[in-house]
Amino acid sequence: MTKKGQTIIAVVGAGKCSKKMKDLAEAVGKAIAERGGILICGGLGGIMEGAAKGAKSKKGITIGILPGDSKGDANEYIDFAIPTGIGEARNLVVIKTADGIVALPGKYGTLSEMAFSLKLEKPMVSLSAWNISERVERFEDPVKAVERLFQIIGK
């Protein structure tokens, strides 16, 4: 949690996805912003862009932890682009920064973020993402998933 009490929620998922998945991510981003949360993600396209777009539509704050060296790589909905130059290792930075995680479908990068979440004992919910642990509650409704995550965090 930030000093001002705002909760930081990571949204993880595929960098390239269907419109349906992007729309789902957008709904997640909206729900996070509506609860006063700050959205953090990898800052690129797909799920990350959808979630950031949703948060911005509700006047939320977005942070993108980028794998490369250029702020210009961030999608247009990122307020604070942080280029790391560390490639996929930036996934750990995303998870370490977050108070909780919403996982959507993705490939091995998403799986690594989910594994980091479990290893660091960060609260996490899933919307059709990898089924890797009984500790991860699964949802179909993005608003209910975000509500539950905030409940677990205690906000």
GUKOL-255474 format. One record per residue (C-alpha): residue number from 1; residue in one letter; x, y, z. Coordinates in nm, 3 decimals, always signed. Each point is the difference from the previous one (the first is absolute). Last residue first. Layout:
N
SITE   n res    east   north      up
SITE NUM   A       X       Y       Z
...
END
This chain:
155
SITE   n res    east   north      up
SITE 155   K  -0.943  -0.240  +0.151
SITE 154   G  +0.110  -0.312  +0.188
SITE 153   I  +0.225  -0.159  -0.257
SITE 152   I  -0.240  -0.295  -0.021
SITE 151   Q  -0.296  +0.238  -0.039
SITE 150   F  +0.184  +0.199  -0.268
SITE 149   L  +0.059  -0.327  -0.186
SITE 148   R  -0.363  -0.101  +0.039
SITE 147   E  -0.127  +0.327  -0.146
SITE 146   V  +0.246  -0.033  -0.289
SITE 145   A  -0.121  -0.351  -0.083
SITE 144   K  -0.365  +0.099  +0.042
SITE 143   V  +0.050  +0.288  -0.245
SITE 142   P  +0.177  -0.224  -0.252
SITE 141   D  -0.271  -0.270  -0.002
SITE 140   E  +0.129  -0.343  -0.098
SITE 139   F  +0.188  -0.065  +0.321
SITE 138   R  +0.267  -0.234  +0.136
SITE 137   E  +0.141  +0.016  +0.351
SITE 136   V  +0.376  -0.064  +0.014
SITE 135   R  +0.113  -0.192  +0.308
SITE 134   E  -0.101  -0.329  -0.169
SITE 133   S  +0.301  +0.055  -0.221
SITE 132   I  +0.110  -0.008  -0.364
SITE 131   N  -0.316  +0.044  -0.208
SITE 130   W  +0.145  +0.234  -0.262
SITE 129   A  -0.226  +0.296  -0.072
SITE 128   S  -0.377  -0.008  -0.057
SITE 127   L  -0.059  +0.310  +0.217
SITE 126   S  +0.223  -0.070  +0.296
SITE 125   V  +0.038  +0.151  +0.345
SITE 124   M  +0.322  +0.072  +0.187
SITE 123   P  +0.106  +0.099  +0.351
SITE 122   K  +0.380  +0.023  +0.023
SITE 121   E  +0.177  -0.286  +0.175
SITE 120   L  +0.340  +0.090  -0.150
SITE 119   K  +0.032  -0.349  -0.154
SITE 118   L  -0.365  +0.006  -0.109
SITE 117   S  +0.030  +0.339  -0.167
SITE 116   F  +0.335  -0.096  -0.156
SITE 115   A  -0.169  -0.310  -0.147
SITE 114   M  -0.283  +0.213  -0.140
SITE 113   E  +0.249  +0.238  -0.157
SITE 112   S  +0.192  -0.291  -0.150
SITE 111   L  -0.323  -0.147  -0.142
SITE 110   T  -0.082  +0.335  -0.156
SITE 109   G  +0.339  +0.005  -0.171
SITE 108   Y  -0.055  -0.363  -0.101
SITE 107   K  -0.318  +0.067  -0.193
SITE 106   G  -0.306  +0.205  +0.077
SITE 105   P  -0.353  -0.015  +0.130
SITE 104   L  -0.093  +0.246  +0.276
SITE 103   A  +0.155  +0.033  +0.344
SITE 102   V  -0.118  +0.266  +0.245
SITE 101   I  +0.272  +0.065  +0.256
SITE 100   G  +0.017  +0.154  +0.346
SITE  99   D  +0.206  +0.252  +0.198
SITE  98   A  +0.219  +0.055  -0.305
SITE  97   T  +0.358  +0.127  -0.011
SITE  96   K  +0.162  -0.344  +0.041
SITE  95   I  -0.223  -0.135  -0.278
SITE  94   V  +0.091  +0.265  -0.259
SITE  93   V  +0.367  -0.012  +0.096
SITE  92   L  +0.001  -0.380  -0.039
SITE  91   N  -0.140  +0.031  -0.351
SITE  90   R  +0.282  +0.244  -0.081
SITE  89   A  +0.224  -0.305  -0.031
SITE  88   E  -0.170  -0.045  -0.340
SITE  87   G  +0.228  +0.262  -0.152
SITE  86   I  +0.238  +0.181  +0.233
SITE  85   G  +0.022  +0.337  -0.177
SITE  84   T  -0.219  +0.143  +0.274
SITE  83   P  -0.214  +0.265  -0.169
SITE  82   I  -0.248  +0.147  +0.248
SITE  81   A  -0.305  +0.153  -0.167
SITE  80   F  -0.216  +0.199  +0.239
SITE  79   D  -0.337  +0.102  -0.139
SITE  78   I  -0.056  -0.302  -0.227
SITE  77   Y  -0.306  +0.019  -0.225
SITE  76   E  +0.188  +0.059  -0.327
SITE  75   N  +0.186  -0.331  +0.017
SITE  74   A  +0.358  +0.013  +0.120
SITE  73   D  +0.285  -0.048  -0.249
SITE  72   G  +0.070  +0.375  -0.002
SITE  71   K  +0.140  -0.026  +0.351
SITE  70   S  +0.299  -0.169  -0.164
SITE  69   D  +0.256  -0.241  +0.146
SITE  68   G  -0.189  -0.328  -0.020
SITE  67   P  -0.202  -0.228  +0.228
SITE  66   L  -0.241  +0.273  +0.107
SITE  65   I  -0.153  +0.039  +0.344
SITE  64   G  -0.318  +0.189  -0.088
SITE  63   I  -0.184  +0.200  +0.267
SITE  62   T  -0.361  +0.113  -0.025
SITE  61   I  -0.206  +0.242  +0.210
SITE  60   G  -0.378  -0.006  -0.028
SITE  59   K  -0.224  +0.262  -0.160
SITE  58   K  -0.277  -0.254  -0.065
SITE  57   S  +0.082  -0.029  -0.373
SITE  56   K  +0.367  -0.007  +0.105
SITE  55   A  -0.053  -0.325  +0.192
SITE  54   G  -0.173  -0.164  -0.296
SITE  53   K  +0.272  +0.107  -0.242
SITE  52   A  +0.266  -0.133  +0.238
SITE  51   A  -0.176  -0.338  +0.017
SITE  50   G  -0.035  -0.023  -0.378
SITE  49   E  +0.360  +0.104  -0.058
SITE  48   M  +0.137  -0.260  +0.241
SITE  47   I  -0.228  -0.274  -0.137
SITE  46   G  +0.128  +0.062  -0.352
SITE  45   G  +0.273  +0.260  -0.030
SITE  44   L  +0.292  +0.127  +0.212
SITE  43   G  +0.022  +0.152  +0.348
SITE  42   G  +0.105  -0.310  +0.192
SITE  41   C  -0.271  +0.071  +0.255
SITE  40   I  -0.085  +0.220  +0.295
SITE  39   L  -0.346  +0.138  +0.073
SITE  38   I  -0.053  +0.235  +0.293
SITE  37   G  -0.311  -0.073  +0.202
SITE  36   G  -0.274  +0.247  +0.088
SITE  35   R  -0.278  -0.260  -0.010
SITE  34   E  -0.129  +0.140  -0.331
SITE  33   A  +0.356  -0.017  -0.133
SITE  32   I  +0.025  -0.375  +0.064
SITE  31   A  -0.346  -0.066  -0.148
SITE  30   K  +0.084  +0.196  -0.314
SITE  29   G  +0.327  -0.191  -0.045
SITE  28   V  -0.179  -0.333  +0.038
SITE  27   A  -0.262  +0.103  -0.257
SITE  26   E  +0.280  +0.094  -0.240
SITE  25   A  +0.160  -0.341  +0.057
SITE  24   L  -0.326  -0.168  -0.103
SITE  23   D  -0.016  +0.222  -0.308
SITE  22   K  +0.357  -0.099  -0.089
SITE  21   M  -0.095  -0.366  +0.046
SITE  20   K  -0.299  +0.032  -0.235
SITE  19   K  +0.205  +0.201  -0.250
SITE  18   S  +0.240  -0.293  -0.019
SITE  17   C  +0.349  +0.011  +0.147
SITE  16   K  +0.358  +0.114  -0.047
SITE  15   G  +0.209  +0.103  +0.302
SITE  14   A  -0.172  -0.275  +0.196
SITE  13   G  -0.085  +0.040  +0.366
SITE  12   V  +0.077  +0.174  +0.326
SITE  11   V  -0.191  +0.273  +0.181
SITE  10   A  +0.181  +0.123  +0.307
SITE   9   I  -0.197  +0.182  +0.269
SITE   8   I  +0.145  +0.280  +0.210
SITE   7   T  -0.214  +0.101  +0.297
SITE   6   Q  -0.015  +0.364  +0.093
SITE   5   G  +0.056  +0.071  +0.367
SITE   4   K  +0.187  +0.326  -0.046
SITE   3   K  +0.326  -0.169  +0.091
SITE   2   T  -0.060  -0.259  -0.270
SITE   1   M  -0.128  -0.349  +0.077
END
